[in-house]
Amino acid sequence: MVESAANHIVSSFDGELTRLRDRIAEMGGLAEAQLDDAIQAIARRDADLGRRTAALDAEIDDRERDIEAHVVRLLALRQPMAVDLREIIAALKTASDIERIGDYAANVAKRAVVLSSAPPVRAARSIPVMGELTRRIVHDVLNAYADRDAAQALAVWRADEEVDAIYTSLFRELLTYMMEDPRTITACTHLLFVAKNL
């Protein structure tokens, strides 16, 4: 009887950890979709998509609060140790990072609204390339988290160098446009912020 109760407690705790992982995956999926839509809003110069995408940030914020409450409950009721404690704390930090991705995606979407009415800048064509690479990185790191694959996570971390290289190139290109034609300063400044957020 005692062994059966212990198995039930362990099984119940494992279920709660699984629900926590599922919530992280759902939140990550929302952030990834928000990022993709923000990039599409920039590429298509679609103000309506930009506004809808920026509004999704509230849902991601709500998901983070739900995860925080779940973590606090787990810590208070289960008093996890060792591996379980590390997983729960990692989930809390991961939710915070995903929320920040959502914030950045919302910022990109808001810039898409402004840029949709500005004259197009040729350098803006680099943004979707940079954005797609960034979206892929987010997707891959979420998969690495779900699979608990440290090697995959490390590979994703290294892929960030390519995003940094595109950013540096785009930064120089946009500065050149602004110096050559001051009428592009407003649009180029928004694109610089988009690139920085990505």
Contacts in CASP RR format, 6 or more apart in sequence:
PFRMAT RR
TARGET T0000
AUTHOR 0000-0000-0000
METHOD contacts of the structure
MODEL  1
MVESAANHIVSSFDGELTRLRDRIAEMGGLAEAQLDDAIQAIARRDADLG
RRTAALDAEIDDRERDIEAHVVRLLALRQPMAVDLREIIAALKTASDIER
IGDYAANVAKRAVVLSSAPPVRAARSIPVMGELTRRIVHDVLNAYADRDA
AQALAVWRADEEVDAIYTSLFRELLTYMMEDPRTITACTHLLFVAKNL
13 78 0 8 1.000
13 80 0 8 1.000
13 84 0 8 1.000
16 70 0 8 1.000
16 74 0 8 1.000
16 78 0 8 1.000
17 74 0 8 1.000
17 84 0 8 1.000
17 87 0 8 1.000
17 88 0 8 1.000
19 70 0 8 1.000
20 67 0 8 1.000
20 70 0 8 1.000
20 71 0 8 1.000
20 74 0 8 1.000
20 88 0 8 1.000
20 91 0 8 1.000
21 91 0 8 1.000
21 146 0 8 1.000
23 63 0 8 1.000
23 66 0 8 1.000
23 67 0 8 1.000
23 70 0 8 1.000
23 95 0 8 1.000
24 67 0 8 1.000
24 91 0 8 1.000
24 94 0 8 1.000
24 95 0 8 1.000
24 98 0 8 1.000
24 145 0 8 1.000
24 146 0 8 1.000
25 142 0 8 1.000
25 146 0 8 1.000
26 63 0 8 1.000
27 60 0 8 1.000
27 63 0 8 1.000
27 64 0 8 1.000
27 67 0 8 1.000
27 95 0 8 1.000
27 98 0 8 1.000
27 99 0 8 1.000
28 98 0 8 1.000
28 101 0 8 1.000
28 138 0 8 1.000
28 142 0 8 1.000
29 142 0 8 1.000
30 56 0 8 1.000
30 59 0 8 1.000
30 60 0 8 1.000
30 63 0 8 1.000
31 60 0 8 1.000
31 98 0 8 1.000
31 99 0 8 1.000
31 101 0 8 1.000
31 102 0 8 1.000
31 105 0 8 1.000
31 138 0 8 1.000
32 135 0 8 1.000
32 138 0 8 1.000
32 139 0 8 1.000
32 142 0 8 1.000
33 56 0 8 1.000
34 53 0 8 1.000
34 56 0 8 1.000
34 57 0 8 1.000
34 60 0 8 1.000
34 102 0 8 1.000
34 105 0 8 1.000
34 106 0 8 1.000
34 109 0 8 1.000
35 101 0 8 1.000
35 102 0 8 1.000
35 104 0 8 1.000
35 105 0 8 1.000
35 108 0 8 1.000
35 131 0 8 1.000
35 134 0 8 1.000
35 135 0 8 1.000
35 138 0 8 1.000
36 135 0 8 1.000
37 49 0 8 1.000
37 50 0 8 1.000
37 52 0 8 1.000
37 53 0 8 1.000
37 56 0 8 1.000
37 105 0 8 1.000
37 109 0 8 1.000
38 50 0 8 1.000
38 53 0 8 1.000
38 54 0 8 1.000
38 105 0 8 1.000
38 106 0 8 1.000
38 108 0 8 1.000
38 109 0 8 1.000
38 112 0 8 1.000
39 108 0 8 1.000
39 127 0 8 1.000
39 128 0 8 1.000
39 131 0 8 1.000
39 132 0 8 1.000
39 134 0 8 1.000
39 135 0 8 1.000
40 46 0 8 1.000
40 49 0 8 1.000
41 47 0 8 1.000
41 49 0 8 1.000
41 50 0 8 1.000
41 53 0 8 1.000
41 108 0 8 1.000
41 109 0 8 1.000
41 112 0 8 1.000
41 113 0 8 1.000
41 116 0 8 1.000
42 108 0 8 1.000
42 111 0 8 1.000
42 112 0 8 1.000
42 115 0 8 1.000
42 124 0 8 1.000
42 127 0 8 1.000
42 128 0 8 1.000
42 194 0 8 1.000
43 127 0 8 1.000
43 128 0 8 1.000
45 112 0 8 1.000
45 115 0 8 1.000
45 116 0 8 1.000
45 120 0 8 1.000
46 112 0 8 1.000
46 116 0 8 1.000
47 112 0 8 1.000
47 113 0 8 1.000
47 116 0 8 1.000
47 117 0 8 1.000
49 109 0 8 1.000
49 112 0 8 1.000
50 109 0 8 1.000
50 110 0 8 1.000
50 112 0 8 1.000
50 113 0 8 1.000
51 109 0 8 1.000
51 113 0 8 1.000
53 105 0 8 1.000
53 106 0 8 1.000
53 109 0 8 1.000
53 112 0 8 1.000
54 106 0 8 1.000
54 109 0 8 1.000
54 110 0 8 1.000
54 113 0 8 1.000
56 102 0 8 1.000
56 105 0 8 1.000
56 106 0 8 1.000
57 102 0 8 1.000
57 103 0 8 1.000
57 105 0 8 1.000
57 106 0 8 1.000
60 98 0 8 1.000
60 99 0 8 1.000
60 102 0 8 1.000
61 99 0 8 1.000
63 95 0 8 1.000
63 98 0 8 1.000
63 99 0 8 1.000
64 95 0 8 1.000
64 96 0 8 1.000
64 98 0 8 1.000
64 99 0 8 1.000
67 91 0 8 1.000
67 92 0 8 1.000
67 95 0 8 1.000
68 92 0 8 1.000
68 95 0 8 1.000
71 88 0 8 1.000
71 89 0 8 1.000
71 91 0 8 1.000
71 92 0 8 1.000
74 80 0 8 1.000
74 88 0 8 1.000
75 88 0 8 1.000
78 84 0 8 1.000
80 88 0 8 1.000
94 145 0 8 1.000
101 138 0 8 1.000
104 197 0 8 1.000
104 198 0 8 1.000
105 197 0 8 1.000
107 193 0 8 1.000
107 194 0 8 1.000
107 197 0 8 1.000
108 194 0 8 1.000
108 197 0 8 1.000
108 198 0 8 1.000
111 190 0 8 1.000
111 191 0 8 1.000
111 193 0 8 1.000
111 194 0 8 1.000
111 197 0 8 1.000
112 194 0 8 1.000
114 190 0 8 1.000
115 124 0 8 1.000
115 187 0 8 1.000
115 190 0 8 1.000
115 191 0 8 1.000
115 194 0 8 1.000
118 186 0 8 1.000
118 187 0 8 1.000
118 190 0 8 1.000
119 183 0 8 1.000
119 184 0 8 1.000
119 187 0 8 1.000
120 187 0 8 1.000
121 174 0 8 1.000
121 177 0 8 1.000
121 184 0 8 1.000
121 187 0 8 1.000
121 188 0 8 1.000
121 191 0 8 1.000
122 177 0 8 1.000
123 170 0 8 1.000
123 173 0 8 1.000
123 174 0 8 1.000
123 177 0 8 1.000
123 188 0 8 1.000
123 191 0 8 1.000
124 187 0 8 1.000
124 191 0 8 1.000
126 166 0 8 1.000
126 169 0 8 1.000
126 170 0 8 1.000
126 173 0 8 1.000
127 170 0 8 1.000
127 191 0 8 1.000
127 194 0 8 1.000
127 195 0 8 1.000
127 198 0 8 1.000
129 166 0 8 1.000
130 163 0 8 1.000
130 166 0 8 1.000
130 167 0 8 1.000
130 170 0 8 1.000
130 195 0 8 1.000
130 198 0 8 1.000
131 198 0 8 1.000
133 159 0 8 1.000
133 162 0 8 1.000
133 163 0 8 1.000
133 166 0 8 1.000
134 163 0 8 1.000
134 198 0 8 1.000
136 159 0 8 1.000
137 156 0 8 1.000
137 159 0 8 1.000
137 160 0 8 1.000
137 163 0 8 1.000
140 152 0 8 1.000
140 155 0 8 1.000
140 156 0 8 1.000
140 159 0 8 1.000
141 153 0 8 1.000
141 156 0 8 1.000
143 149 0 8 1.000
143 152 0 8 1.000
144 150 0 8 1.000
144 152 0 8 1.000
144 153 0 8 1.000
144 156 0 8 1.000
145 153 0 8 1.000
163 198 0 8 1.000
166 195 0 8 1.000
167 195 0 8 1.000
167 196 0 8 1.000
167 198 0 8 1.000
170 191 0 8 1.000
170 195 0 8 1.000
171 192 0 8 1.000
171 195 0 8 1.000
174 188 0 8 1.000
174 191 0 8 1.000
174 192 0 8 1.000
174 195 0 8 1.000
175 188 0 8 1.000
177 184 0 8 1.000
177 188 0 8 1.000
178 184 0 8 1.000
178 185 0 8 1.000
178 188 0 8 1.000
178 189 0 8 1.000
END
